[in-house]
Amino acid sequence: MKKLILIFLTINLFLLPALDNNSFIPNNVSLGMGNDRWTYGLSRNDDDHLTYSFNILIEAPFYFFKTDINSYTNRGWKDAWPNNEDGNPSNFYKGRYDALDSQIGINLNLLDNSYLALSFKPKLGISVFGNIGLQEAQNVWHRFIKIPQVVLPYDGENIVSPYLGAELDFSLNLFDFLHLNLGFESNNYIMFEYSQGLTTKLRFYSQNINYLSLGVEYWFYQNGTTWKTQSLINEWIRGFRFTTNLKLGPLHISYMKALSYTQGSTILFFNIMDFFAPITWKEDDIYFSQGLVKLIGQSYHYIAFEKAIGESNFSIIETIKYTPGNPPKDRLKNNRLKRMYTSVLLGAKYYLPSAWSKDWVNFFLSASLGFENFNTVVLYNMDPSATLPGEKVCNDYLFLMDVQLGFDLFPDTLLLAQNISINGSILTGCHIYPDYNKLTALVNAGMSKTKAYKAFQPYIGVVLKVGLDL
């Protein structure tokens, strides 16, 4: 191992670029938090497997440092699942493990011109796998929000693992606003886990800022332990995966979903250094909003994309409201009901004339049409006597209309950072379901207690609104 690290360092000494003082000044100091609850309507939250994380990232032109603290759980599984039935209780297993992973690396630009770039990033680190107290941290939060605690046996004693890895990235400038990246990444946790990935990404730029990335990756995994939870999780996430990264000034949203897997995971990063970068914002070309609304007795995540129509007071708006898998209040001990409702609507938004508004508030009206998917499953995987991990209760669509009245707070922007403006909005509105009898049937699917629902379903919410100058 020592010889391998020595060879690794010797090769990198020959590749070191010319350095100056700016090479060591961080341009990214980010704190992040990840959760499988933030699905954006693209995946289901089982509150299992990679459940949550804490993340630290520091980047400078020459080097980078990162620490990831991840919580992995397996509430219950059998080897034959999900494709085959198995009612044998002796084949049932459950467990969990925590991971603390710290890495440091350097950025080596082997080629960099107007059309092509080639970079190499060698990395070293140290990691701890086992019990670092994340079960108690998870259950403190669960007790606070009054949901059942997750108590599982840890898979094994703590393992301290040296880390050795590297990234190779080739970038082709297709246009000023669009780059294509092809890469290879190797992550080797000695004595614990080895993974290699092929990556491809489309990166969209504005004002030399990569504000959106869409990627497809393929990953290979090899386990270095006999831990069943590790084996199960790696079986799910190996193969093809979809990734997206959205940068809105200091807020970075990173989402990942393996294509063969029902669950996904999002990390929200907050970069402190973006507040010290030069402000290039002049006007808002497009808006992105994210928040929460209360609808049909549940908390929906709210996302909206908005584009103004010329110099008028009208905008085109697309909204997404979703529940990632909200359980009902009358929970069962073992079987878990997961409700995923996702609506996608397209409509128009009108800002009232300035005579109706004040310096700190701007009123608006909107009307939209769309569909909502009601997808409910019941999970049996915590029951050792179950023959299947779960089954679908319903999966159907409803047409709906949406009317909304709200106001932007501080419309002249509460805060500016780089090429974005930041303010907030208060929303009130109503979903209108013409087929309210079907709505009643879909919302009550799988529930032990039922109720009737009317065509008009009001909601109220609060959102963060970010304007992007492209």
Phi and psi in degrees as a GROMACS rama.xvg file:
@    title "Ramachandran Plot"
@    xaxis  label "Phi"
@    yaxis  label "Psi"
@TYPE xy
-63.2337  -40.9969  LYS-2
-63.8917  -38.5476  LYS-3
-63.2779  -43.5716  LEU-4
-66.5978  -38.6322  ILE-5
-63.5418  -43.4414  LEU-6
-62.9978  -42.7141  ILE-7
-57.1346  -46.923  PHE-8
-70.3876  -36.7827  LEU-9
-64.0656  -42.7385  THR-10
-61.1485  -41.1834  ILE-11
-70.2358  -26.783  ASN-12
-62.6214  -35.1558  LEU-13
-73.7216  -19.3306  PHE-14
-99.4655  0.621835  LEU-15
-62.425  134.325  LEU-16
-82.8331  170.615  PRO-17
-66.8989  135.603  ALA-18
-117.922  150.29  LEU-19
-136.052  -175.991  ASP-20
-61.5031  -35.2261  ASN-21
-67.5141  -18.8944  ASN-22
-65.0459  -20.4973  SER-23
-108.829  -2.94622  PHE-24
-85.8252  120.918  ILE-25
-63.4698  137.418  PRO-26
-108.315  -0.0074004  ASN-27
-145.958  114.162  ASN-28
-125.834  98.0219  VAL-29
-115.644  139.484  SER-30
-111.63  134.982  LEU-31
-134.505  159.833  GLY-32
-140.484  131.723  MET-33
-113.073  150.621  GLY-34
-158.48  143.377  ASN-35
-78.7708  -0.834209  ASP-36
-77.607  -27.1095  ARG-37
-86.5415  86.3898  TRP-38
-101.263  -16.9246  THR-39
56.3806  27.0522  TYR-40
74.0689  9.15529  GLY-41
-100.74  -11.0273  LEU-42
-154.503  177.261  SER-43
-110.156  142.237  ARG-44
-99.71  104.811  ASN-45
-91.5846  -1.0592  ASP-46
51.6247  49.6686  ASP-47
-153.146  164.475  ASP-48
66.4699  -123.877  HIS-49
-78.3386  95.881  LEU-50
-89.2407  -41.183  THR-51
-159.272  164.818  TYR-52
-153.003  159.511  SER-53
-122.519  139.158  PHE-54
-138.25  140.762  ASN-55
-128.876  132.188  ILE-56
-138.053  126.788  LEU-57
-125.175  123.605  ILE-58
-128.239  136.11  GLU-59
-129.09  166.848  ALA-60
-55.1202  -31.9691  PRO-61
-98.2392  -33.4537  PHE-62
-136.912  170.482  TYR-63
-149.918  153.697  PHE-64
-138.258  136.682  PHE-65
-143.719  145.747  LYS-66
-133.455  126.682  THR-67
-119.702  130.565  ASP-68
-117.698  110.922  ILE-69
-117.945  144.566  ASN-70
-113.233  119.859  SER-71
-114.095  132.423  TYR-72
-133.577  156.599  THR-73
-136.577  101.485  ASN-74
-68.7328  -19.1529  ARG-75
160.306  137.279  GLY-76
-160.851  160.711  TRP-77
-130.523  147.969  LYS-78
-59.1505  -30.7761  ASP-79
-76.8087  -21.2314  ALA-80
-72.888  157.4  TRP-81
-90.5864  -3.24782  PRO-82
-82.7993  -27.1488  ASN-83
-126.301  150.575  ASN-84
-75.6059  148.023  GLU-85
-156.179  110.135  ASP-86
-100.4  13.4064  GLY-87
-82.2981  109.825  ASN-88
-62.0914  -25.9182  PRO-89
-72.1176  -14.5973  SER-90
-89.896  -0.822277  ASN-91
-80.4799  137.049  PHE-92
-144.785  152.776  TYR-93
-147.12  162.76  LYS-94
172.08  -173.849  GLY-95
-163.16  163.942  ARG-96
-156.135  153.76  TYR-97
-105.283  158.435  ASP-98
-138.514  128.94  ALA-99
-119.107  113.416  LEU-100
-123.852  115.513  ASP-101
-117.174  131.585  SER-102
-135.871  149.724  GLN-103
-134.299  141.148  ILE-104
-149.921  174.075  GLY-105
-126.507  153.065  ILE-106
-100.823  117.424  ASN-107
-114.794  110.754  LEU-108
-90.6205  101.159  ASN-109
-78.8909  -27.6327  LEU-110
-151.059  134.305  LEU-111
-158.079  104.897  ASP-112
-139.625  -165.911  ASN-113
-67.8762  -20.2141  SER-114
-118.557  -32.4631  TYR-115
-130.17  149.283  LEU-116
-146.022  142.28  ALA-117
-136.021  122.584  LEU-118
-127.362  151.936  SER-119
-132.489  129.695  PHE-120
-125.761  94.417  LYS-121
-76.6985  146.084  PRO-122
-137.632  143.346  LYS-123
-128.737  155.906  LEU-124
-174.754  -175.029  GLY-125
-140.174  141.892  ILE-126
-136.74  152.798  SER-127
-125.77  127.723  VAL-128
-121.356  136.116  PHE-129
142.115  -127.333  GLY-130
-111.689  105.764  ASN-131
-117.486  19.5976  ILE-132
93.0767  13.4676  GLY-133
-76.819  -20.4773  LEU-134
-64.3877  -43.8884  GLN-135
-67.0934  -39.5181  GLU-136
-61.3511  -41.9667  ALA-137
-63.1856  -42.1732  GLN-138
-76.6662  -24.0819  ASN-139
-61.0378  -43.4645  VAL-140
-67.3161  -42.0202  TRP-141
-62.7603  -38.5085  HIS-142
-66.6351  -36.7994  ARG-143
-65.0866  -42.3495  PHE-144
-93.0016  6.78721  ILE-145
60.977  51.7745  LYS-146
-124.486  160.707  ILE-147
-57.977  142.731  PRO-148
-75.9093  159.186  GLN-149
-114.672  105.365  VAL-150
-117.005  113.142  VAL-151
-135.405  149.666  LEU-152
-72.7227  140.964  PRO-153
-73.3883  145.078  TYR-154
-68.7313  -27.42  ASP-155
-173.36  -179.33  GLY-156
-71.0968  161.511  GLU-157
-61.2335  138.693  ASN-158
-118.355  123.214  ILE-159
-97.1093  120.669  VAL-160
-123.889  125.603  SER-161
-66.6449  147.728  PRO-162
-119.408  137.614  TYR-163
-139.863  123.94  LEU-164
-153.746  176.665  GLY-165
-163.352  155.69  ALA-166
-129.615  134.642  GLU-167
-121.218  124.748  LEU-168
-132.362  127.953  ASP-169
-113.222  127.738  PHE-170
-121.507  131.154  SER-171
-118.116  122.496  LEU-172
-81.6061  98.7489  ASN-173
-72.2416  -44.1287  LEU-174
-144.126  173.248  PHE-175
-60.5736  -31.3113  ASP-176
-99.2332  -2.80782  PHE-177
-141.839  124.418  LEU-178
-120.433  147.875  HIS-179
-110.683  126.284  LEU-180
-115.964  133.788  ASN-181
-122.94  133.956  LEU-182
-149.046  169.356  GLY-183
-135.533  135.227  PHE-184
-131.536  136.014  GLU-185
-125.46  126.452  SER-186
-125.703  117.506  ASN-187
-125.709  106.357  ASN-188
-97.5012  101.11  TYR-189
-59.1094  128.188  ILE-190
75.6853  2.01157  MET-191
-125.023  -53.532  PHE-192
-161.95  144.89  GLU-193
-132.747  127.441  TYR-194
-138.16  142.511  SER-195
-132.097  137.117  GLN-196
-134.369  141.528  GLY-197
-104.084  129.356  LEU-198
-126.629  146.046  THR-199
-140.807  136.784  THR-200
-141.639  145.161  LYS-201
-103.811  122.222  LEU-202
-111.878  126.587  ARG-203
-102.021  132.452  PHE-204
-120.594  150.399  TYR-205
-149.756  130.332  SER-206
53.5487  39.7326  GLN-207
62.7998  20.3549  ASN-208
-113.459  125.204  ILE-209
-79.1089  95.8365  ASN-210
-92.2926  -15.3896  TYR-211
-150.12  134.2  LEU-212
-132.435  136.083  SER-213
-123.403  128.092  LEU-214
-136.386  154.647  GLY-215
-126.796  131.155  VAL-216
-129.695  161.002  GLU-217
-133.038  127.572  TYR-218
-123.771  141.229  TRP-219
-111.11  141.838  PHE-220
-130.761  140.528  TYR-221
-132.408  124.612  GLN-222
-83.2987  144.679  ASN-223
-108.244  4.18509  GLY-224
-131.605  177.71  THR-225
-102.24  15.081  THR-226
-65.9626  124.582  TRP-227
-69.0986  -37.5866  LYS-228
-63.8033  -43.503  THR-229
-60.5934  -44.5501  GLN-230
-62.1927  -42.3002  SER-231
-65.2698  -47.3922  LEU-232
-63.7652  -43.0443  ILE-233
-66.8139  -30.3369  ASN-234
-64.9113  -36.6843  GLU-235
-71.4884  -42.3936  TRP-236
-94.9722  -2.87285  ILE-237
-70.8608  162.111  ARG-238
91.0014  -151.994  GLY-239
-75.1232  143.308  PHE-240
-143.038  153.292  ARG-241
-107.588  137.36  PHE-242
-131.826  150.594  THR-243
-145.551  142.146  THR-244
-131.887  126.799  ASN-245
-121.39  125.285  LEU-246
-110.348  118.886  LYS-247
-121.992  80.144  LEU-248
61.5921  -124.314  GLY-249
-74.6685  -13.2476  PRO-250
-95.2007  123.045  LEU-251
-117.319  128.234  HIS-252
-114.646  117.12  ILE-253
-118.905  120.071  SER-254
-120.845  141.759  TYR-255
-139.614  137.882  MET-256
-145.598  123.567  LYS-257
-70.114  135.606  ALA-258
-69.2245  -23.9376  LEU-259
-92.7024  12.6025  SER-260
-126.507  141.089  TYR-261
-77.0563  -24.4276  THR-262
-98.5622  158.656  GLN-263
-136.193  178.174  GLY-264
-147.778  140.375  SER-265
-124.298  139.542  THR-266
-115.423  128.2  ILE-267
-101.359  115.304  LEU-268
-102.581  147.019  PHE-269
-125.783  111.876  PHE-270
-93.8882  110.374  ASN-271
-64.2068  -35.4193  ILE-272
-69.2221  -19.5909  MET-273
-64.0256  -22.6159  ASP-274
-75.4053  -14.3441  PHE-275
-101.26  -3.80047  PHE-276
-77.626  155.328  ALA-277
-59.2827  139.801  PRO-278
-85.8545  119.046  ILE-279
-109.892  0.144906  THR-280
-64.9291  134.451  TRP-281
-123.319  -44.1026  LYS-282
-155.343  160.967  GLU-283
-88.8624  123.73  ASP-284
-93.82  -31.8096  ASP-285
-151.136  148.949  ILE-286
-115.593  144.666  TYR-287
-125.996  127.931  PHE-288
-123.496  143.236  SER-289
-145.608  134.594  GLN-290
-173.394  -154.499  GLY-291
-131.726  142.923  LEU-292
-131.608  151.851  VAL-293
-101.881  118.204  LYS-294
-148.205  137.191  LEU-295
49.7998  39.1349  ILE-296
72.5949  12.0709  GLY-297
-130.402  162.189  GLN-298
-92.1238  115.381  SER-299
-99.2774  138.387  TYR-300
-78.0305  139.147  HIS-301
-119.191  129.791  TYR-302
-133.347  139.075  ILE-303
-143.85  142.008  ALA-304
-118.075  132.087  PHE-305
-134.885  135.401  GLU-306
-130.769  122.348  LYS-307
-68.382  146.954  ALA-308
-97.6706  98.5187  ILE-309
57.597  -136.925  GLY-310
-98.5659  9.5023  GLU-311
-78.6587  177.182  SER-312
-87.7012  4.85707  ASN-313
-98.2356  150.276  PHE-314
-138.003  152.543  SER-315
-91.0702  134.484  ILE-316
-134.271  134.589  ILE-317
-115.065  129.851  GLU-318
-123.597  145.147  THR-319
-128.037  125.29  ILE-320
-120.376  131.894  LYS-321
-146.835  150.289  TYR-322
-109.309  131.584  THR-323
-80.3696  -5.36145  PRO-324
140.707  42.3783  GLY-325
-61.892  127.646  ASN-326
-80.8154  154.368  PRO-327
-74.2305  165.395  PRO-328
-69.4573  -33.0938  LYS-329
-87.901  71.7308  ASP-330
-74.8729  150.285  ARG-331
-91.8635  162.278  LEU-332
-69.259  -47.6824  LYS-333
-105.696  -55.943  ASN-334
-71.4909  136.125  ASN-335
-120.48  125.476  ARG-336
-91.6968  124.514  LEU-337
-117.049  121.314  LYS-338
-110.737  117.592  ARG-339
-115.684  104.108  MET-340
-110.212  127.684  TYR-341
-135.287  120.089  THR-342
-111.427  140.259  SER-343
-126.753  122.101  VAL-344
-132.407  149.388  LEU-345
-127.856  134.388  LEU-346
-163.96  -161.841  GLY-347
-123.989  148.215  ALA-348
-127.402  138.732  LYS-349
-127.623  123.641  TYR-350
-89.3652  126.072  TYR-351
-63.4949  150.946  LEU-352
-56.1277  158.102  PRO-353
-59.7335  -24.2557  SER-354
-63.414  -23.9024  ALA-355
-88.2417  -8.7659  TRP-356
-115.671  167.355  SER-357
-120.156  178.205  LYS-358
-63.3921  -28.7182  ASP-359
-105.898  1.49887  TRP-360
-148.065  145.122  VAL-361
-138.143  115.347  ASN-362
-83.6515  151.616  PHE-363
-147.508  158.966  PHE-364
-125.453  148.969  LEU-365
-147.366  154.205  SER-366
-139.95  135.097  ALA-367
-142.087  158.048  SER-368
-126.286  149.451  LEU-369
178.806  -160.271  GLY-370
-131.812  153.547  PHE-371
-126.437  132.24  GLU-372
-95.5888  129.026  ASN-373
-110.816  107.197  PHE-374
-122.863  112.44  ASN-375
-123.247  131.876  THR-376
-128.234  155.198  VAL-377
-115.87  128.938  VAL-378
-101.203  127.757  LEU-379
-104.625  2.08021  TYR-380
-69.0162  -7.34415  ASN-381
-88.5522  -3.59876  MET-382
-101.532  113.179  ASP-383
-58.7806  -24.2372  PRO-384
-89.0516  -2.69078  SER-385
-67.3414  146.578  ALA-386
-94.0081  -22.4919  THR-387
-132.462  153.558  LEU-388
-70.5423  -20.7809  PRO-389
171.872  174.923  GLY-390
-149.92  156.412  GLU-391
-80.2805  132.684  LYS-392
-93.5248  -44.3262  VAL-393
-157.629  154.504  CYS-394
-157.11  95.8059  ASN-395
-147.846  168.934  ASP-396
-120.449  150.287  TYR-397
-131.975  138.259  LEU-398
-75.1576  142.336  PHE-399
-148.996  160.132  LEU-400
-119.047  152.587  MET-401
-135.485  128.628  ASP-402
-119.856  143.888  VAL-403
-143.092  139.065  GLN-404
-128.193  130.431  LEU-405
-160.643  -172.995  GLY-406
-150.926  143.754  PHE-407
-84.9917  134.531  ASP-408
-87.4818  136.003  LEU-409
52.1166  62.254  PHE-410
-61.3166  -21.7288  PRO-411
-82.7737  18.6428  ASP-412
81.8811  123.262  THR-413
-76.8532  -33.5264  LEU-414
-153.79  144.875  LEU-415
-121.095  142.251  LEU-416
-153.769  123.342  ALA-417
50.7917  -118.095  GLN-418
-105.379  28.0995  ASN-419
-131.189  156.371  ILE-420
-115.731  150.741  SER-421
-130.835  128.063  ILE-422
-150.841  -169.36  ASN-423
-131.209  166.316  GLY-424
-138.55  148.084  SER-425
-110.453  130.008  ILE-426
-116.818  140.555  LEU-427
-133.942  144.204  THR-428
-169.767  -170.291  GLY-429
-151.758  126.751  CYS-430
-82.7243  134.886  HIS-431
-117.023  114.309  ILE-432
-106.831  105.327  TYR-433
-58.2131  -38.9187  PRO-434
-95.2525  72.6756  ASP-435
-73.904  -19.2535  TYR-436
-68.0003  -40.6044  ASN-437
-68.4629  -36.5889  LYS-438
-57.1461  -46.3113  LEU-439
-58.5006  -45.053  THR-440
-64.1287  -40.7692  ALA-441
-71.874  -41.3732  LEU-442
-69.9789  -31.5335  VAL-443
-84.6121  -6.31884  ASN-444
-58.1019  124.081  ALA-445
82.348  -4.27906  GLY-446
-86.2926  144.093  MET-447
-82.4971  -26.0918  SER-448
-115.933  129.024  LYS-449
-119.447  161.948  THR-450
-151.419  160.822  LYS-451
-88.7233  144.589  ALA-452
-120.69  140.198  TYR-453
-90.9383  171.338  LYS-454
-67.1406  -33.4763  ALA-455
-98.2891  118.727  PHE-456
-121.756  100.518  GLN-457
-73.9665  158.879  PRO-458
-147.869  162.065  TYR-459
-142.934  146.352  ILE-460
-160.768  171.509  GLY-461
-134.845  136.492  VAL-462
-136.926  156.15  VAL-463
-95.1035  128.463  LEU-464
-114.389  125.573  LYS-465
-119.855  123.829  VAL-466
-97.3797  133.483  GLY-467
-114.429  124.483  LEU-468
-91.9161  108.088  ASP-469
